[in-house]
Amino acid sequence: KIKELTDDLILTNADTLAELDIGISGLYKLAHDFVESAKQFTETLQNTTLTEDDALKVRELNDKLMYIDRQLYIIQDYQPTIIRHLIFAPSSTNTYAGSAFPGIGDELVNKDPISIKRQVGLVTSKLEAAIRIVELENDSL
């Protein structure tokens, strides 16, 4: 789903991004890399046979999933009590419907290039961290 959301973000905002001279090809590549890493991890999970004696292995895999999930949440600026999902959450301009990359979408509405670049950087760094966690060997957790 993340690949489609990234494609949609680029297609629906191509004019604004071009007008403000903002490139998000790095985000596009990372979204696709994340999907590929997640597919490989899912395949590893499906091919892993666990028995009742493998409690440590189950814990390692569960921890890895938890660390990946943690990377996909951000604390709102200046509001540490508000946490929202990085990829899919309500935006501040449309709280009824979910929004793909809500931080980027909110800043695109404002057309502030510095804020847009900051949000793209935030999403990019969080996706990079999630990919690193997915690719870690379980022994490294």
Residue frames as qw, qx, qy, qz and C-alpha x, y, z in Angstrom:
[[0.000, 0.884, 0.468, 0.000, 0.00, 0.00, 0.00],
 [0.339, -0.737, 0.065, 0.581, 2.86, 2.42, 0.72],
 [0.369, -0.023, 0.564, 0.738, 3.99, 2.31, -2.92],
 [0.084, 0.659, 0.635, 0.395, 0.52, 3.36, -4.08],
 [0.263, -0.883, -0.292, 0.256, 0.37, 6.11, -1.46],
 [0.402, -0.500, 0.280, 0.714, 3.74, 7.47, -2.56],
 [0.271, 0.250, 0.654, 0.661, 2.74, 7.33, -6.22],
 [0.058, -0.803, -0.572, -0.156, -0.52, 9.12, -5.38],
 [0.347, -0.784, -0.093, 0.507, 1.31, 11.80, -3.39],
 [0.351, -0.270, 0.449, 0.776, 3.59, 12.50, -6.33],
 [0.161, 0.408, 0.709, 0.552, 0.85, 12.45, -8.97],
 [0.129, -0.834, -0.534, -0.057, -1.67, 14.59, -7.12],
 [0.298, -0.890, -0.019, 0.344, 0.92, 17.17, -6.07],
 [0.727, 0.166, 0.290, 0.600, 3.24, 17.17, -9.08],
 [0.224, 0.795, 0.200, 0.527, 2.40, 20.77, -10.04],
 [0.430, -0.893, 0.047, -0.124, 2.91, 22.14, -6.52],
 [0.810, -0.383, 0.244, 0.371, 6.15, 20.21, -6.07],
 [0.620, 0.371, 0.281, 0.631, 7.46, 21.45, -9.43],
 [0.002, 0.898, 0.158, 0.412, 6.35, 25.03, -8.71],
 [0.513, -0.835, 0.186, -0.071, 8.20, 25.00, -5.38],
 [0.497, 0.622, -0.595, 0.112, 11.18, 23.12, -6.87],
 [0.554, -0.429, 0.634, -0.328, 10.91, 20.23, -4.42],
 [0.602, 0.264, -0.716, -0.235, 12.02, 16.76, -5.43],
 [0.692, -0.356, 0.477, -0.409, 10.82, 13.72, -3.56],
 [0.771, 0.346, -0.513, -0.152, 12.46, 11.03, -5.64],
 [0.159, 0.356, -0.823, 0.412, 14.43, 9.93, -2.55],
 [0.538, -0.040, 0.539, -0.647, 11.18, 9.36, -0.66],
 [0.828, 0.302, -0.175, -0.439, 9.81, 7.45, -3.64],
 [0.574, 0.396, -0.712, 0.085, 12.86, 5.17, -3.73],
 [0.076, -0.258, 0.788, -0.554, 12.81, 4.61, 0.04],
 [0.714, 0.049, 0.282, -0.639, 9.12, 3.73, 0.00],
 [0.849, 0.324, -0.345, -0.236, 9.81, 1.10, -2.64],
 [0.367, 0.404, -0.772, 0.326, 12.89, -0.17, -0.75],
 [0.387, -0.208, 0.617, -0.653, 10.81, -0.42, 2.43],
 [0.857, 0.145, 0.032, -0.494, 8.21, -2.52, 0.63],
 [0.739, 0.382, -0.554, 0.006, 10.88, -4.86, -0.71],
 [0.107, 0.362, -0.771, 0.512, 12.52, -5.21, 2.71],
 [0.589, -0.090, 0.444, -0.669, 9.14, -5.85, 4.31],
 [0.876, 0.233, -0.237, -0.348, 8.35, -8.52, 1.71],
 [0.557, 0.371, -0.708, 0.226, 11.64, -10.29, 2.46],
 [0.159, -0.264, 0.694, -0.651, 10.99, -10.07, 6.20],
 [0.766, 0.032, 0.175, -0.617, 7.46, -11.43, 5.75],
 [0.821, 0.306, -0.464, -0.135, 8.85, -14.30, 3.70],
 [0.276, 0.358, -0.774, 0.444, 11.39, -15.02, 6.44],
 [0.456, -0.160, 0.522, -0.703, 8.61, -15.02, 9.03],
 [0.860, 0.152, -0.044, -0.485, 6.51, -17.39, 6.96],
 [0.773, 0.340, -0.533, 0.053, 9.43, -19.76, 6.45],
 [0.008, 0.435, -0.714, 0.548, 10.37, -19.78, 10.13],
 [0.715, -0.320, -0.594, -0.182, 9.17, -22.81, 12.02],
 [0.148, -0.503, 0.515, -0.678, 8.71, -22.11, 15.69],
 [0.598, -0.269, -0.755, 0.028, 8.10, -24.59, 18.46],
 [0.541, -0.798, -0.233, -0.129, 7.11, -24.11, 22.07],
 [0.758, -0.391, -0.022, 0.522, 10.81, -24.10, 22.96],
 [0.470, 0.345, 0.208, 0.785, 11.50, -21.08, 20.74],
 [0.202, -0.872, -0.402, 0.195, 10.29, -18.41, 23.16],
 [0.363, -0.579, 0.171, 0.709, 13.45, -16.34, 22.69],
 [0.254, 0.116, 0.632, 0.723, 13.11, -16.42, 18.90],
 [0.037, -0.743, -0.635, -0.210, 9.45, -15.35, 19.17],
 [0.308, -0.822, -0.190, 0.439, 10.51, -12.51, 21.45],
 [0.371, -0.315, 0.383, 0.785, 13.21, -11.40, 19.00],
 [0.143, 0.373, 0.680, 0.616, 10.79, -11.35, 16.09],
 [0.173, -0.826, -0.537, 0.002, 8.15, -9.55, 18.12],
 [0.366, -0.685, -0.013, 0.629, 10.70, -6.95, 19.25],
 [0.306, -0.045, 0.519, 0.797, 11.74, -6.37, 15.67],
 [0.004, 0.620, 0.664, 0.418, 8.13, -5.78, 14.63],
 [0.304, -0.841, -0.359, 0.267, 7.68, -3.40, 17.56],
 [0.383, -0.499, 0.191, 0.753, 10.82, -1.41, 16.64],
 [0.204, 0.243, 0.619, 0.719, 9.70, -1.16, 13.02],
 [0.130, -0.766, -0.604, -0.175, 6.28, 0.05, 14.12],
 [0.382, -0.731, -0.190, 0.533, 7.87, 2.66, 16.41],
 [0.344, -0.179, 0.362, 0.848, 9.70, 4.17, 13.47],
 [0.044, 0.435, 0.652, 0.619, 6.41, 4.85, 11.70],
 [0.269, -0.847, -0.458, 0.032, 5.08, 7.21, 14.39],
 [0.359, 0.353, -0.145, 0.852, 6.08, 10.81, 15.04],
 [0.228, -0.619, -0.510, 0.552, 5.51, 13.20, 17.89],
 [0.227, 0.863, 0.341, 0.297, 3.82, 16.38, 16.74],
 [0.372, 0.373, -0.177, 0.831, 5.87, 19.58, 16.84],
 [0.104, -0.315, 0.320, -0.887, 5.51, 21.38, 20.14],
 [0.755, -0.239, 0.059, -0.608, 2.80, 18.95, 21.26],
 [0.102, 0.376, -0.918, 0.080, 4.54, 15.93, 22.81],
 [0.502, 0.085, 0.732, -0.453, 1.22, 14.40, 23.82],
 [0.743, 0.518, 0.092, -0.414, 0.10, 14.09, 20.20],
 [0.333, -0.327, 0.810, 0.354, 1.55, 11.18, 18.25],
 [0.747, 0.476, 0.119, -0.448, 0.47, 10.31, 14.73],
 [0.834, 0.090, 0.475, 0.265, 1.35, 7.72, 12.15],
 [0.222, -0.507, 0.409, 0.725, 3.91, 8.84, 9.63],
 [0.097, 0.022, 0.792, 0.602, 2.31, 7.26, 6.57],
 [0.276, -0.451, -0.661, -0.532, -1.44, 7.22, 7.16],
 [0.186, -0.427, -0.621, 0.631, -3.29, 9.47, 9.60],
 [0.129, 0.887, 0.443, -0.001, -5.82, 12.27, 9.60],
 [0.427, 0.306, 0.021, 0.851, -4.41, 15.51, 8.27],
 [0.087, -0.395, -0.415, 0.815, -5.00, 18.85, 9.91],
 [0.260, 0.168, -0.277, -0.910, -6.93, 20.00, 6.84],
 [0.720, -0.076, -0.434, -0.537, -9.20, 16.94, 6.69],
 [0.248, -0.351, 0.788, -0.440, -9.62, 15.22, 10.04],
 [0.836, 0.100, 0.234, -0.487, -12.45, 13.04, 8.81],
 [0.922, 0.369, -0.116, -0.004, -10.56, 11.12, 6.14],
 [0.764, -0.414, 0.266, 0.418, -7.15, 9.58, 6.43],
 [0.359, 0.897, -0.224, -0.123, -4.29, 11.13, 4.55],
 [0.914, 0.125, -0.043, 0.383, -1.20, 9.56, 3.06],
 [0.544, 0.082, -0.154, 0.820, 1.91, 11.21, 4.51],
 [0.146, -0.871, -0.468, -0.013, -0.19, 13.69, 6.50],
 [0.405, -0.675, 0.030, 0.617, 2.72, 15.92, 7.49],
 [0.298, -0.055, 0.525, 0.795, 3.76, 16.41, 3.87],
 [0.037, 0.600, 0.696, 0.393, 0.14, 16.85, 2.78],
 [0.245, -0.851, -0.363, 0.291, -0.50, 19.51, 5.42],
 [0.326, -0.576, 0.213, 0.719, 2.55, 21.48, 4.35],
 [0.271, 0.211, 0.664, 0.664, 1.66, 21.16, 0.65],
 [0.028, -0.815, -0.570, -0.100, -1.60, 22.95, 1.43],
 [0.297, -0.856, -0.065, 0.419, 0.42, 25.78, 3.02],
 [0.679, 0.668, 0.027, 0.304, 2.87, 25.81, 0.08],
 [0.284, -0.889, 0.359, 0.000, 5.79, 26.50, 2.39],
 [0.763, 0.464, -0.446, 0.057, 8.85, 24.94, 0.70],
 [0.067, 0.520, -0.722, 0.452, 10.98, 24.87, 3.86],
 [0.629, -0.172, 0.539, -0.533, 8.28, 23.08, 5.86],
 [0.914, 0.294, -0.086, -0.267, 7.61, 20.65, 3.00],
 [0.564, 0.530, -0.599, 0.204, 11.30, 19.80, 2.76],
 [0.225, -0.423, 0.701, -0.529, 11.45, 19.34, 6.53],
 [0.813, 0.000, 0.349, -0.466, 8.51, 16.92, 6.43],
 [0.850, 0.430, -0.292, -0.085, 9.98, 15.03, 3.46],
 [0.274, 0.558, -0.696, 0.359, 13.26, 14.78, 5.39],
 [0.503, -0.293, 0.603, -0.546, 11.45, 13.50, 8.47],
 [0.919, 0.173, 0.132, -0.329, 9.58, 10.82, 6.52],
 [0.688, 0.559, -0.457, 0.074, 12.75, 9.88, 4.66],
 [0.051, 0.522, -0.742, 0.417, 14.82, 9.49, 7.82],
 [0.668, -0.154, 0.527, -0.503, 12.11, 7.45, 9.56],
 [0.919, 0.323, -0.053, -0.221, 11.73, 5.14, 6.54],
 [0.481, 0.590, -0.615, 0.205, 15.52, 4.69, 6.40],
 [0.265, -0.404, 0.728, -0.487, 15.52, 3.73, 10.09],
 [0.839, 0.055, 0.321, -0.436, 12.65, 1.28, 9.53],
 [0.816, 0.476, -0.319, -0.071, 14.49, -0.32, 6.62],
 [0.202, 0.561, -0.728, 0.338, 17.64, -0.71, 8.73],
 [0.537, -0.235, 0.634, -0.504, 15.61, -2.43, 11.44],
 [0.906, 0.256, 0.064, -0.331, 13.93, -4.76, 8.92],
 [0.727, 0.537, -0.418, 0.085, 17.32, -5.72, 7.52],
 [0.225, -0.623, 0.666, -0.344, 18.97, -6.30, 10.93],
 [0.548, 0.015, -0.836, 0.024, 19.77, -9.83, 11.85],
 [0.650, -0.636, -0.301, -0.287, 17.73, -10.84, 14.87],
 [0.771, -0.237, -0.310, 0.504, 20.93, -11.36, 16.85],
 [0.331, 0.260, -0.058, 0.905, 21.62, -7.61, 16.51],
 [0.330, -0.719, -0.351, -0.501, 18.46, -6.43, 18.27]]
